[in-house]
Amino acid sequence: MKTINLTGALALALVSAGISASAAAQNGAMPDTAPETGGEIATQAIEESAAEAVIDAPPAAAEEAMPAKPCELHIWPTENYLGIKMGLLSGFGAIGALIDQEGNKGKVTTIKDLMREYLGPDVQLQELAKLDYLEKLKLSPAEYEVIVHEPTPWNEDVKGNDELKAEVKAMNRKIKRGQRLTDSTNPCYAELVTTHIFYHKAMMYGSNLFTGWVFHKYDGDTLVTKGKGQVKNPLEEFPPKDESMIPAAQTELRTAYSLDFAEWVEKKSGVYAKKKRR
């Protein structure tokens, strides 16, 4: 799988700008072409400014500007979008539920496409950056280098691809065993895996967005923090009923995802001690 090392301000800048991990890798964190308003002049100015900065800054100062970080956080966003709509027939046992899901198959597919469009991997990283996700996970931004991996795949793509199926099985096996997903031997090491984004609508419960994550933190070979599971938050505007509602639906979906992460960190990440019930 392809990976990208994003350190410090560069990681947040790429995420905020909506540049994907693969794009950053191919373009060296810099677009191939300048904006249309600037053309070649803008590109030349950027190159000259960068050259001057390198010439003016002594080697020691350049090294101090971007010190190596001792720890690693590996992140997997997801392309695994799921959807279920359950209507009145779902209240009449398993057969009714199957009939109801079959009747809504076309609509569910459309909802998955909209989730992929509104909440793609780049958007997921943007929303996490807005939340200061490192601090929420109690990881110091000054110490942790962020390494973004290819998204976890859609279940439907896995079914028809034996190679991908084997990779996913191996990944799940390592997660269950508490083993690292990468070959890194860094003693200060953590992983955040997004497993799925799931739209669920039921007559009695309304619409909700479920999101699942896995978080593992290591101290050497010892797994010191582990958390997994999913949480949900309600939806009212998504999916949009017409074009005029698209902006509201997009905002709501992103907000629900962000609320899911904040709630998941607090309740299921393993970062915070569970409160004892009285």
C-alpha positions, -999 to +999 in steps of 0.1 A: +000+000+000+012+035-007+020+058+023+028+094+027+047+110+056+031+142+066+049+161+094+038+191+114+023+220+096+027+203+062+003+176+072-024+201+083-017+223+053-023+194+028-054+183+047-068+218+049-062+223+012-079+190+003-048+175-013-050+137-012-022+115+000-016+101-035-016+135-050+009+148-025+031+118-033+030+123-070+034+161-070+058+164-041+032+183-020+031+209-048+005+211-077+020+205-112+004+237-125-001+271-111-035+286-106-051+300-138-050+335-124-012+333-119+000+311-147+038+306-152+045+339-134+031+326-102+050+294-105+083+312-112+077+335-082+072+305-059+103+288-072+124+319-068+111+325-033+119+289-023+154+292-038+161+324-019+149+309+013+173+279+009+202+302+000+196+327+029+190+301+056+221+284+070+221+246+071+217+245+109+187+268+108+170+247+081+174+216+102+160+233+132+130+244+112+117+209+108+131+186+135+125+149+132+097+137+153+103+106+175+068+090+172+045+078+144+008+079+140-004+058+110-039+067+097-063+049+074-093+068+062-120+047+045-139+041+013-162+016+029-196+032+026-226+012+038-263+019+037-296+004+048-331+018+047-358-001+067-394+007+062-427-005+077-422-041+064-391-044+085-413-046+116-426-080+105-396-102+111-367-113+089-387-119+057-403-085+058-369-069+064-354-086+034-383-076+012-380-040+024-342-038+018-346-054-017-372-028-026-349+001-015-317-013-031-316+014-058-320+042-032-293+027-009-268+026-038-275+063-045-269+071-008-236+053-008-226+073-039-235+106-021-215+096+010-185+089-012-189+123-029-196+143+003-174+125+027-144+111+007-111+102+024-097+137+019-127+152+035-124+128+064-088+140+070-099+176+068-126+171+094-102+153+117-077+181+114-104+206+124-109+186+155-072+186+165-075+148+165-040+142+178-047+161+210-080+143+214-062+110+212-037+124+237-009+124+212+014+154+211+015+171+177+051+181+184+061+144+188+040+125+163+046+123+126+014+115+107+016+089+080-015+085+058-022+051+041-046+042+014-082+040+026-097+008+038-117-006+008-154-009+001-168-043+010-183-047-025-148-043-041-134-068-017-159-095-027-147-097-063-110-093-057-091-123-042-059-103-036-077-075-019-098-099+001-065-116+014-051-082+023-082-073+043-083-106+061-046-102+070-053-067+083-083-078+104-062-107+118-035-083+129-060-059+145-076-088+165-042-099+177-031-065+186-003-066+161+011-036+142-003-031+107+030-018+093+066-029+093+077+001+115+097-008+145+095+027+161+089+021+198+067+052+199+039+042+176+001+044+171-026+035+145-060+050+137-081+029+113-115+040+099-134+008+093-166+021+078-191+049+074-227+036+076-260+053+068-290+037+086-326+047+083-355+031+101-391+042+105-390+043+143-355+056+148-350+081+119-317+085+100-283+081+116-246+081+105-226+054+121-188+056+119-163+029+131-127+032+141-099+011+156-071+028+177-039+011+189-010+027+207+022+009+215+051+014+238+078-007+222+063-041+216+036-036+242+001-025+232-008+001+258-040+015+244-067-002+223-102+008+213-127-001+186-164+002+178-188+026+162-210+054+174-239+073+157-253+107+153-286+117+137-292+131+102-322+152+090-309+169+058-291+140+043-297+127+017-309+159+000-343+159-015-335+184-042-305+204-055-313+234-032-307+211-002-273+198-013-251+223+007-270+216+039-268+179+034-230+181+028-225+202+059-247+179+080-229+147+069-195+162+077-207+175+110-222+140+119-188+124+110-170+149+133-194+144+161-190+106+157-152+109+161-154+131+191-179+108+208-160+077+198-127+090+212-144+097+245-164+065+248-146+038+228-110+047+219-095+034+251-078+068+256-100+078+285-108+056+315-144+044+316-165+058+343-177+033+368-215+029+370-230+034+404 
